[in-house]
Amino acid sequence: MADIPGRPLPQVTAQNEFFWTAGADGELRIQQCQDCESLIHPPQPICRYCRSQKLGVRTVSGRGTLAGFTVNHRFGFPDLPPPYVVAQVAIDEDPRVRLTTNIVESDPDGLELGQPVEVVFQQADDVWLPLFRPVAGDPGELPADEIAPERFGDHIRPMLRTEKFEQHSAITGIGASRLGRRLMVPPLSLTIEACEAAVADAGLTLDDIDGLSTYPGLDVAGMGEGGVTALEGALGLRPTWINGGMDTFGPGGSVIAAMMAVATGMARHVLCFRTLWEATFGQLLKEGKMAPPGGGRTTSWQMPFGATSAAHTLALNAQRHFHRYGTTRETLGWIALNQRANAALNPTAIYRDPMSMEDYLSARPITTPFGLYDCDVPCDGAVAVVVSAVDAARDMPKKPVFIEAVGTQIVERTDWDQTTLTHEPQVLGQSAHLWTRTSLRPSDVDVAELYDGFTFNCLSWIEALGFCGIGEAKDFLDGGHNIARDGVLPLNTHGGQLSHGRTHGMGLMHEAVSQLRGEAGDRQVADARVAVVSSGGLTPSGVLLLRSDA
């Protein structure tokens, strides 16, 4: 058998073996519901469309439509060196099924969205990877949106009661650790720095804390300090309520979960925290002092094709946004330039040097259409937030920040490659949900701190939240005036993750509170009273509307 060193191969299970071994006889096979005849991918024990459990396997033609592609220039494996094409192919028999794959036997410059393709198989150990190559024929239509971006609001569940859980809590303290590239310090020490600062900012002691909340609760590849277990073990807090995990409302979901604990009386003061030390982890990896996570097998449906980063998924959605709405790289560039200009006023930001549009456009490519400055900055740092019961908050030393509404509803599929075509997944539904829980409107927002792991994340949130219409970001962002600190929507005023550093949304929360308190110094937006903060996307996300008045 052929061997492909380095590339993570699929973990073959009883549920997916038919798919990963079908290439042995040159056929492509997809799971099918025997009742409604829908194709189901990835394989499941139940049909998501009719909920039938009568499932089988169908041999399909192996032909499809090129529904999206990105040319990867940065990441790779010994057997799959860059540049290579990561793509999504919509299967002819049911275009709702999109296979992440590679396009082979083609010049990437000659690829077009909508062109027909056919499957070819590459054997790798005990699996056969379905790859695709172009075939003759004119480009056709892309797969239809399962839900049009403008129609997500039609699927939002109404509030169950007039009283809102949001009204029972407030943010009373914020804190941050040192932030930098390769600090080479234990991550838990950064967590403790941020937590002690937040507790002191709230006018509390650690003994007042009766709840702990974090994301993701693990430490994988520099993504955390070990969660609640690590922090409680260090501080001995004896909390009455704890929370931690990936399946929550985005990286900032720890704050929404804390609000629920306060509203139900499980805790009075909840300490929420997020730590990253990716930069140090990467350095230790180079030095041979850390091992990469995982092994030679993966449950991911993307990684066997070299789609190892969220950048690849978002690049596919960005390309389709470009195709449908005329968005350009310059459109994304205005976001990057705005964040850099704001970072210049922030002494804690990692990147503070001026940047021009020429600098942005000429930066080395990562995965088309993204270049270096479309991507956030891996760093070491921790951010903490204290969520308190509202009756206690009014008597605490700092001006409390109140939560007007949250948006959390999942409307679209959570599979990264089966979901929304033209926007970051898990943004449109949560945004629509937010506005059903408040009488405030987008025009009431004074400051927007929107998740910008990549520039396209930010663009997606701007459109989803209604600061401009769907597909109108190109005009709204042109020139950068609307999103400047003195514009109609001051955006990511501390420099965002693109220039301040990757803090997975909690840095955005810290900045929103600083703005609403009037403590942002040189970057302060005048008379800021309402702020919107989003975190996440791709994974389930969350968005919060904050206000400074009761």
C-alpha positions in Angstrom: 0.0 0.0 0.0 1.1 3.5 -0.6 2.1 5.5 2.4 1.6 9.3 2.9 3.9 10.4 5.7 2.9 13.3 7.9 -0.6 13.9 6.6 -3.3 13.0 9.2 -5.4 10.2 7.7 -9.1 9.6 8.5 -10.0 7.5 11.5 -11.9 4.6 9.9 -15.0 3.6 11.9 -17.9 1.3 11.3 -20.0 4.3 10.5 -17.7 5.8 7.8 -15.8 2.8 6.5 -18.0 2.7 3.4 -16.9 6.2 2.4 -13.2 6.0 3.0 -12.7 2.6 1.3 -15.1 3.1 -1.6 -12.2 4.1 -3.9 -10.9 0.6 -3.8 -13.3 -0.2 -6.6 -13.3 3.3 -8.1 -16.8 4.3 -6.8 -17.9 7.3 -4.6 -20.4 6.3 -2.0 -22.5 8.6 0.2 -25.0 7.7 3.0 -28.6 8.0 1.9 -31.9 8.2 3.8 -34.1 5.4 2.6 -37.3 7.4 3.3 -36.8 10.9 1.9 -33.8 9.8 -0.3 -31.6 12.7 0.9 -27.9 12.2 0.9 -26.4 12.6 4.4 -22.8 13.7 4.9 -20.9 13.3 7.2 -22.6 9.9 8.0 -25.0 10.0 10.9 -27.3 7.5 12.6 -30.4 9.6 11.6 -31.5 11.7 8.7 -31.4 15.4 9.6 -34.1 16.2 7.1 -36.9 13.7 8.0 -35.4 12.1 11.1 -35.8 8.6 9.7 -33.3 6.0 11.0 -33.7 3.9 7.9 -30.3 4.6 6.3 -28.3 3.0 3.6 -25.4 3.7 1.2 -25.8 5.0 -2.3 -23.2 4.8 -5.1 -23.2 8.1 -6.9 -21.8 9.3 -10.2 -18.7 10.9 -8.8 -19.5 14.1 -10.6 -20.1 17.5 -9.0 -19.7 21.2 -9.1 -16.8 23.2 -7.8 -18.5 25.1 -5.0 -15.5 26.8 -3.6 -11.7 26.7 -3.6 -8.7 28.3 -2.0 -5.1 28.1 -3.0 -3.1 27.3 0.1 0.4 28.9 0.2 1.3 28.6 3.9 0.5 25.2 5.5 1.3 21.8 4.2 2.8 18.3 4.7 5.8 16.5 3.2 3.5 14.8 0.7 1.3 17.8 0.1 3.6 20.8 -0.1 2.1 24.3 -0.8 0.7 25.6 -3.0 -2.2 23.2 -3.3 -6.0 23.7 -3.8 -8.4 23.0 -0.9 -11.9 22.9 -2.4 -15.6 22.1 -1.7 -17.4 20.0 -4.3 -21.2 19.9 -4.4 -22.4 16.4 -5.4 -24.6 16.3 -8.5 -27.2 14.0 -6.9 -27.7 16.2 -3.9 -25.8 19.6 -3.9 -26.5 20.0 -0.2 -23.6 17.6 0.2 -20.3 19.3 -0.1 -17.1 17.3 0.1 -14.0 19.0 1.3 -11.3 17.8 -1.1 -8.3 18.7 -3.3 -8.5 19.7 -7.0 -5.8 17.9 -8.9 -4.7 17.7 -12.6 -5.4 21.4 -13.0 -3.7 24.8 -13.0 -5.2 26.7 -10.0 -5.3 29.9 -12.1 -7.7 28.2 -14.5 -10.2 27.1 -11.9 -13.7 28.8 -11.8 -16.5 28.5 -9.4 -19.3 26.4 -10.8 -17.2 24.3 -13.2 -17.9 20.6 -13.4 -15.5 18.1 -11.8 -15.2 14.4 -11.3 -13.8 12.2 -8.7 -10.4 10.4 -8.8 -9.0 8.4 -5.8 -5.7 8.5 -4.1 -4.8 5.6 -1.9 -3.2 6.4 1.4 -2.5 3.4 3.6 -6.0 1.8 4.2 -8.1 4.6 2.9 -8.8 6.1 -0.5 -9.1 9.9 -0.5 -11.7 11.2 -3.0 -10.0 14.0 -5.0 -11.5 15.8 -8.0 -10.3 17.0 -11.3 -12.0 19.4 -13.8 -14.0 18.0 -16.8 -15.2 19.7 -19.9 -18.3 21.8 -19.6 -19.3 25.4 -18.9 -19.5 26.7 -15.3 -23.0 26.5 -13.8 -24.8 27.8 -10.8 -23.4 27.3 -7.3 -25.4 25.3 -4.9 -28.4 27.1 -3.5 -28.3 28.5 0.1 -30.2 26.2 2.4 -31.3 29.5 4.1 -30.7 32.7 2.2 -28.6 35.1 4.3 -31.4 37.6 4.4 -33.9 35.0 5.7 -32.2 33.8 8.9 -34.5 36.0 11.0 -37.4 33.9 9.8 -36.1 31.0 11.8 -35.5 32.7 15.2 -37.5 31.4 18.1 -39.5 34.1 20.0 -38.7 34.9 23.6 -40.4 32.6 26.0 -41.1 35.3 28.6 -40.9 39.1 28.9 -38.5 39.0 31.8 -34.9 38.5 30.5 -32.2 36.6 32.2 -29.8 39.3 31.0 -31.2 41.9 33.4 -30.0 40.0 36.5 -26.2 40.5 36.0 -23.6 43.1 35.2 -19.9 43.1 34.4 -18.1 44.6 37.4 -14.4 43.8 36.8 -12.0 43.3 34.0 -8.3 42.3 34.0 -5.5 41.3 31.6 -2.1 39.8 32.0 1.0 40.6 30.2 0.5 40.2 26.4 3.3 39.4 24.0 5.0 37.1 21.6 6.7 34.1 23.1 6.7 35.3 26.7 8.0 31.8 27.7 6.1 31.7 31.0 3.7 29.1 32.3 0.2 29.8 31.0 -1.4 29.4 34.4 0.7 32.3 35.7 -0.9 34.5 33.0 -4.3 33.3 34.0 -3.7 34.2 37.6 -2.4 37.6 36.6 -5.5 38.4 34.7 -7.9 37.0 37.3 -6.2 38.8 40.2 -6.5 42.1 38.2 -10.2 41.5 37.4 -11.1 40.7 40.9 -9.3 43.7 42.3 -10.9 45.9 39.6 -14.3 44.7 40.9 -13.3 45.7 44.4 -13.5 42.0 45.5 -11.2 39.4 47.0 -10.7 35.9 45.6 -12.7 34.6 48.5 -15.8 36.5 47.1 -15.7 34.5 43.9 -18.2 31.6 44.0 -18.3 30.8 40.3 -15.7 30.0 37.6 -16.3 30.0 33.9 -13.9 29.4 30.9 -13.5 28.3 27.4 -12.4 25.8 26.2 -11.4 24.2 29.5 -8.5 22.2 27.9 -4.9 23.0 27.1 -4.2 21.8 23.5 -1.5 23.3 21.4 -1.3 26.5 23.6 -5.0 27.1 23.7 -5.4 27.3 27.5 -4.0 26.8 30.9 -6.0 23.7 31.9 -9.3 25.3 32.7 -11.3 25.4 35.9 -9.4 22.4 37.3 -6.0 24.2 37.0 -7.2 27.5 38.3 -9.1 26.1 41.3 -6.2 23.8 42.1 -3.9 26.9 42.2 -6.2 29.3 44.1 -8.4 27.0 46.2 -11.6 29.0 45.6 -14.3 26.4 46.4 -16.8 27.6 43.8 -20.5 26.6 44.0 -20.7 26.6 40.2 -18.3 26.0 37.4 -18.4 25.9 33.5 -15.9 25.0 30.8 -16.0 23.5 27.4 -15.9 23.9 23.6 -19.6 23.6 22.9 -20.7 27.0 24.1 -21.5 30.4 22.8 -18.1 31.0 21.3 -14.9 31.7 23.2 -16.7 34.5 25.0 -19.5 32.1 25.9 -18.1 31.8 29.4 -19.6 35.2 30.1 -23.1 34.2 28.8 -22.9 31.0 30.9 -21.9 33.1 33.9 -24.9 35.4 33.4 -27.2 32.3 33.5 -25.5 31.1 36.8 -26.1 34.5 38.4 -29.7 34.7 37.1 -30.6 31.3 38.6 -28.9 32.1 41.9 -26.1 29.5 41.5 -23.5 32.2 42.0 -23.1 35.8 42.9 -19.7 36.7 41.5 -18.4 34.6 38.6 -14.8 34.9 37.4 -14.6 34.2 33.6 -11.2 33.7 32.0 -9.4 32.9 28.8 -5.7 32.2 28.3 -3.7 31.5 25.2 0.0 30.8 24.9 0.2 29.7 21.3 3.3 31.7 20.5 5.3 30.1 23.3 3.9 26.7 22.4 5.0 27.1 18.8 8.5 28.0 19.9 8.7 25.0 22.3 7.5 22.8 19.5 10.4 24.0 17.3 12.8 23.3 20.1 11.5 19.8 20.6 10.3 20.5 24.1 6.6 20.0 23.2 4.8 17.5 21.0 2.1 18.3 18.4 -1.4 17.2 19.5 -3.2 14.3 18.0 -1.6 11.5 16.0 -1.6 10.0 12.5 -5.4 9.6 12.4 -8.1 12.2 12.6 -11.9 12.4 12.9 -11.8 15.6 10.8 -13.4 15.5 7.3 -11.1 18.4 6.3 -7.6 17.7 7.6 -6.8 14.7 5.3 -7.0 17.2 2.4 -4.6 19.7 4.0 -7.4 21.9 5.3 -5.8 22.2 8.7 -6.8 25.8 9.7 -10.0 27.8 10.1 -8.3 30.0 7.5 -9.1 27.4 4.8 -12.8 27.2 5.7 -13.2 31.0 5.9 -11.3 31.5 2.7 -13.8 29.4 0.8 -16.7 31.4 2.2 -14.8 34.7 1.5 -14.3 33.6 -2.1 -18.0 33.0 -2.6 -18.8 36.4 -1.0 -16.4 37.9 -3.5 -18.1 36.0 -6.3 -21.7 36.9 -5.4 -21.3 40.5 -4.1 -18.2 41.9 -5.8 -16.2 42.1 -2.6 -12.5 42.6 -3.1 -9.2 42.2 -1.2 -9.2 45.9 -0.6 -12.6 45.5 1.1 -10.9 43.3 3.7 -7.9 45.5 3.7 -9.8 48.4 5.2 -10.6 46.3 8.2 -6.9 45.4 8.7 -5.9 49.0 8.3 -8.5 50.2 10.8 -7.3 47.7 13.4 -3.7 48.7 12.9 -4.5 52.4 13.2 -6.3 51.8 16.5 -3.5 49.6 17.8 -1.1 52.5 17.4 -2.9 54.2 20.3 -2.8 51.1 22.5 0.4 50.5 24.4 -0.4 46.8 25.0 -0.9 46.0 21.3 1.6 43.7 19.6 1.6 45.4 16.2 1.6 49.2 16.3 3.6 50.2 13.3 1.7 52.1 10.6 0.3 50.0 7.7 -0.7 51.1 4.2 -3.0 49.4 1.7 0.1 48.7 -0.3 1.6 46.9 2.7 -1.5 44.9 3.1 -1.9 43.9 -0.5 1.8 43.0 -0.9 2.1 40.8 2.2 2.8 37.2 1.6 -0.2 35.0 0.7 -1.5 32.6 3.3 -4.5 30.9 1.5 -6.4 32.9 -1.2 -7.8 35.4 -0.8 -6.1 35.9 2.6 -2.7 37.3 3.1 -0.6 37.7 6.2 -2.5 40.8 7.5 -5.9 39.1 7.1 -4.9 36.8 10.0 -4.8 37.5 13.7 -1.6 37.5 15.8 -0.8 34.4 17.8 0.4 35.5 21.2 0.6 34.7 24.9 -1.9 36.4 27.3 -4.9 36.0 29.5 -8.1 38.1 30.0 -10.5 37.9 32.8 -14.0 39.3 33.5 -16.1 39.3 36.6 -19.9 38.9 36.2 -21.9 39.9 39.3 -25.4 39.9 40.5 -26.9 43.3 39.5 -27.9 44.2 43.0 -24.3 43.8 44.2 -23.0 45.5 41.1 -24.6 48.9 42.0 -22.6 49.1 45.2 -19.2 48.1 43.7 -16.4 50.7 43.1 -16.4 50.7 39.3 -19.2 51.7 37.0 -21.1 48.5 36.2 -21.7 47.5 32.6 -25.1 46.0 32.0 -26.0 43.3 29.5 -29.0 44.4 27.3 -29.3 41.2 25.2 -27.5 38.2 23.9 -27.7 36.3 20.6 -27.0 32.6 20.8 -29.4 30.6 18.5 -28.0 28.1 16.1 -29.9 28.2 12.8 -27.5 26.7 10.3 -25.5 23.5 10.3 -22.5 23.5 12.5 -20.4 21.3 10.2 -17.7 23.7 8.9 -18.0 22.6 5.2 -21.8 21.9 5.0 -23.0 25.3 6.2 -23.5 28.9 5.0 -22.0 29.7 1.6 -21.1 33.4 1.7 -20.6 34.3 5.4 -18.7 33.0 8.3 -20.8 30.1 9.7 -22.5 30.7 13.0 -22.8 34.4 12.7 -26.1 35.1 10.8 -28.3 33.2 13.2 -26.8 34.5 16.4 -27.0 38.1 15.1 -30.7 37.8 14.1 -31.4 36.3 17.6 -29.8 39.3 19.3 -32.1 41.9 17.9 -35.2 39.9 19.0 -34.2 40.4 22.6 -34.0 44.2 22.7 -35.7 47.3 21.5 -32.3 48.8 20.6 -31.3 48.8 16.9 -28.0 48.8 15.1 -28.1 52.6 14.9 -28.0 52.8 18.7 -24.6 51.1 18.8 -21.7 53.4 19.7 -18.8 50.9 19.6 -18.5 47.5 17.9 -15.9 45.0 19.1 -16.4 42.2 16.5 -14.5 39.0 16.3 -11.6 39.3 13.9 -9.6 36.1 13.9 -9.5 36.9 10.2 -10.7 40.1 8.4 -13.6 38.1 6.9 -14.9 37.2 10.3 -15.3 40.9 11.0 -17.0 41.6 7.6 -19.5 38.8 8.2 -20.5 40.2 11.6 -20.9 43.7 10.2 -23.4 42.5 7.6 -25.1 39.9 9.9 -25.7 42.5 12.6 -27.3 44.9 10.2 -24.7 47.7 10.2 -25.0 47.5 6.4 -27.1 45.2 4.2 -26.1 41.7 3.2 -23.6 42.0 0.4 -23.1 45.7 1.0 -19.8 45.6 3.0 -17.8 46.6 -0.1 -19.4 50.1 -0.1 -19.7 50.4 3.7 -16.1 49.6 4.3 -14.6 51.6 1.3 -12.1 54.1 2.5 -12.4 52.9 6.1 -14.2 56.1 7.2 -17.4 54.3 8.6 -15.4 52.1 10.9 -12.9 54.6 12.2 -13.1 55.8 15.8 -14.9 58.9 14.6 -17.0 57.0 12.1 -20.6 55.7 12.3 -19.4 52.4 13.6 -16.1 52.6 15.6 -14.7 49.1 15.2 -12.3 47.1 17.3 -11.0 50.2 19.0 -8.1 48.5 20.8 -6.6 47.0 17.6 -8.6 43.8 17.4 -7.1 40.4 17.2 -5.4 41.4 13.9 -3.1 43.9 15.6 -3.6 43.8 19.4 -3.3 40.0 19.6 -5.3 36.8 19.5 -7.3 36.6 22.7 -10.3 34.7 21.3 -12.9 37.3 21.9 -12.2 38.1 25.5 -9.9 41.0 24.6 -12.9 42.4 22.7 -15.0 42.1 25.8 -12.3 43.8 27.9 -12.2 46.7 25.4 -16.0 47.1 25.2 -16.1 47.5 29.0 -13.2 49.9 28.9 -15.0 52.0 26.3 -18.4 52.1 28.2 -16.6 53.1 31.4 -14.7 55.9 29.6 -11.4 54.3 30.5 -9.9 53.7 27.0 -7.5 56.6 27.0 -6.3 57.9 23.7 -8.6 55.6 21.8 -11.7 56.5 23.7 -14.9 56.9 21.6 -16.8 60.0 22.8 -20.0 59.3 24.7 -19.9 55.6 24.2 -23.0 54.1 25.9 -23.9 51.0 23.9 -21.4 48.4 22.6 -21.8 45.1 20.7 -19.3 42.3 21.3 -19.1 39.1 19.3 -17.0 36.0 19.8 -16.5 33.0 17.7 -18.0 31.7 14.5 -17.4 28.4 12.8 -17.9 26.9 16.2 -21.1 28.0 17.9 -20.8 31.7 18.6 -22.3 34.3 20.8 -22.9 38.1 20.6 -23.7 40.5 23.4 -25.2 44.0 23.5 -23.8 46.0 26.4 -24.8 49.3 27.9 -23.4 51.7 30.5 -26.7 52.9 32.0 -29.1 50.9 34.1 
